[in-house]
């Protein structure tokens, strides 16, 4: 699902498997869509992931350049349509 979601401008979907990837997807990539493999993760871990994901804010700084590049790709792709 993250692959399909990331086809849309402005979407930064992250496939998350644990609390660490949940935190890092928000902290470094400012992910705005959380994708979980429900059949692979237990209820407690799912709850922990969601809690951490919502509680974590984008760090910015050196990571902002990555988001700027993504936005640049999205603008360029829009002009090709």
PyMOL commands that set and color helices and strands:
alter all, ss='L'
color gray80, all
select helices_A, chain A and resi 2-5+19-27+43-55+61-80
alter helices_A, ss='H'
color red, helices_A
select strands_A, chain A and resi 13-16+33-36
alter strands_A, ss='S'
color yellow, strands_A
deselect
rebuild
show_as cartoon
